[in-house]
Amino acid sequence: MNPRIPSNGNHDRLIDQVLRRIGSALPPEGMEDRITARLIRERAGAQTASSGRLFFGIPHLAFGAAAAAIGSFAIIIGSVHHSRSIQPMLPGVEPHSSSAGIGSAGAARPADRPVTPSPAGRPRSVRRLPEGRAVISPQSQKPAGVAVPRTPPGPPRD
Amino acid sequence: MSTFPGQLTGWMGPALTTERESVPAKTLDSSETITALVTEYSATLYRVAYSVMRNAAEAEDAVQEAFLRVLKHRDKLDSILDHRVWLIRITWNIVLDKKRRSKTRPENDDISDYARILPSKDHRADDCLISSQQHDRILSLVDCLPRKEREALLLSAVEELSTVQIAAVLGTTESSIRSRIFRARRQLSALLDMEGVSR
C-alpha cells in the first residue's frame, strides 16, 4: 500500500495487507536477462526482415506487381496478334492493315473491286413461308453430286 | 541484474547504423537508454502488471511486451520527460488489454505466485495472519469495484508510485486519484461487511 495514501475505514488493515502483498511482488529470477534476450532477438528478426524486404532496391510487393503487369500485357498483346492472324475474311472485305496493331469491327473497309453476283441472279435457295416451313426449290443450284430432297406433302401447319 | 552486460551495450548498433548512418552516436544512446530502462524499471513494471494479472508468467510477458513497444518507438525516447510514467502507462494498457481478452478464460491465479510474494518484503508478523482464501476473496472483491476506483486502488498498491504519478498514468488529477482511492476503500469495506469477513 502506498504510504502516501491515508487509510481509514473498518477493514483497512486487511485491505492494506492484501494491497501490500500484490504491490511488493518480486519479479521471477532472471527476468531482466530474458527481457534483454528477447529484445536482441526481436531486433535481429527485424534486421532480417528489413534486409529481405528489398530486391534490386525495390520492395518485393512492388516488384511482384510490376512483373505481373508486364506479363499480363505481353499475354494480351500476343493473344490479339494471334487472333488477327487467323481471322476469316468475308467476301469483299479486306482486312484493314492498321499500323496501331489493335483494330475493331468498325475498322473493316469495303473492297476496292465490285462483288461478283450469283450466275442465276438470285440467291441459291428460296424460302417459302406461306405453308409455315422452308421449302427448297428443286431448281436450286447445287454443286454437282449433291442430292436435293423433295418436300413431302403434309397437312398445313398453323 | 543482467549476467551478460557485454551483450547489452550497443546491441541495437548494427541495425540502426544501416538505417540511419548519419547518427551512430544516437544509435548507441538508444540501446544504452533501453538497457538502463530495463535495469531500472523492470521490477516496478512487473509489480504494476502483477497487480492486475496476478500471475507471474503473464506479468513478465506483459513487461516484455512493454519493452518491445519501447524498442519499436525508440525514436520518441528523447522526447519523453518522465520515463517511469511513460513505461507504466504502456504496461498498464497492455495488462488491461490482456485482462479484457482473458475475461472469458478461467481464473489462472497461480498458487506458487502467492507463495513467492509472501516472503518478498519484511512484512510485519500480522501480515501473515491473513489466509490465502481471504487474500483471494478480497482480490475478487477488488475486481467487483467500479473501473476507475479499481484502477486507482491497484496502482496505489505499487509502493514506488506516488499519487501524482498514478494521476499521470490514468490521465487525471491528483485530487481525483485520492477521492477514487477513498471511495474504493470504502466500497471494499462495505463489500467485506456484506461478506461477513472478520476484521
Interface residues (C-beta under 8 A of the other chain):
Chain A: M1 N2 P3 R4 I5 S7 N8 G9 N10 H11 D12 R13 L14 I15 Q17 V18 L19 R20 R21 I22 G23 S24 A25 L26 P27 P28 G30 M31 E32 D33 R34 I35 T36 R38 L39 I40 E42 R43 A46 Q47 S50
Chain B: M1 S2 T3 F4 Q7 L8 W11 M12 P14 A15 E19 I34 T35 V38 T39 S42 A43 Y46 R47 Y50 S51 R54 A56 A59 E60 V63 Q64 F67 L68 L71 D113 R116 I117 L118 S120 K121 H123 D126 D127 I130 Q134 H135 I138 L139 V142 L153 L154 S156 A157 V158 E159 L161 S162 T163 R178 I181 F182 R185 R186 L188 S189 L192 D193 V197 R199
